[in-house]
Amino acid sequence: MYVSELDRPWLESPFLFQGFEIKTPEELAAIKELCEFVYIDVSKRRKVAPPSDPAKSHSVLHHEAPPPRLSVFEKEIAHAEKIHESAGVVITDLMSKIAKGGEIDSKIAKDAVAECVNSVLHSPDAMLWLSQLKDRDHYTAQHSLNVCVLAIVMGRHLNYSEKDLNIVGLCGMMHDMGKMLVPLSILNKPGKLEGEEIPIMQSHTTLGYELLRSSDNMHPCAIETALIHHERTDGKGYPRQINPVGISDFVKIVTIVDMYDAITSDRVYQKGRTHLEAINIMTDMAGTHLDPALVVKFIESQGVYPPGSLVEMTNGAIAMVFEANEKLKLRPKVITILDEGKQPTHEQVLDLSKMVKDKKGNVYTIKSMVRPEDWNIDPSRYNREQILSRILQKN
């Protein structure tokens, strides 16, 4: 059965596509829980965009299930915070050295990536949560770390070996190092680039390629990614406008997660979008900018409500997601931040899969995703001040 329209705007729902075919009892139950009614189109089924390279996409579409988590969020978060902070320092130091004319220490970068891989294999939710707590003042370094983490999480979902997770993570961490050789007046311009500024900014790809190529023991895939992560599946990207056939999945993954983190981050010239808004934008770009099969896998790797997302409950309360539920995707674990009247409240851990009820006896259910700035909430302070760790220890 094909659902063509809901009883509410699509962006207020957790469903990833505007129009979809119900294939499982779980999907039907999710619709029943959220909607009073939907519109069914009996004349069609969902059309899926063909993969850009069928020979390569077969393994993507038919990959084995990801490995089980080795640890729960509560046990991994303290460890993940240390790894995340340490990796951030490594990236900041690398970028500072590059800006001063220095070279990249490949071993230090690889060691930082290996720590991130270890944490993701234990609990991807912990590192995903940290990657969502963004700080606009440190965008460039934080973006490189986020792309590294998101690439590793997606690779885990594709059941990559630990060796390949380290490679794709390194590709993500190194992809934008060439930006350190772009004039700061252009890199940090508080507005859209114009005229000659555009090719100068685009030169970060070739500058990064030359920089990484001159580094000792840098992995070839990381060098390739720095050069072509802005190429498109329709051959209209830069710097070479090349055909996507032959581009490795590592590069395609970095291209996808690079775009996602950019769309969901506050920039000097635009506000970040929510997860669902970003997914809708990227779905529209599948087949032109992005590999369609891998876009689907990226969406799966993130889940409906990624850790770090801010959500509004049906009773009006505002909460932050910190751990996904792989079986009940609409019922993650959250921390309450604002009460039903949108006033600060005692922060409480709620496992929505246990059908917990509010003071009026209504089951807590997520209504929609919201932007932190709409409610004057700074998600990054939950990491910066270790608020989440303290809350979990009390619970």
Protein Blocks (a to p, Z undefined) as FASTA:
>chain_A
ZZfbdcbdfklpcbfbgciadfbfklmmmmmmmpmbdcddfkbccdddddfblmlmmmmm
mcccddddfbdfklmmmmmmmmmmmmmmmmmmmmmmmmnopacdfklmmmmmmmmmmmmm
mommlmmmmmmmccfklmmmmmmmmmmmmmmmmmmmnopafklmmmmmmmmmmmmmmmmm
gcfklmmogbddehjlmmmmmmmmmmmmmmmmmpghiafklmmmmmmmmbcfkopacfkl
pafehpafklmmmmmmmmmmmmmpccfkbccddfklmmmmmmmmgojlpcfklmmmmmmm
nombdghiacddfkopacddfbdcfklmmlccdddfbdfkopacddddddfknopacfko
pacddfbdcdfklnopafklmmmnommmmmmmmZZ
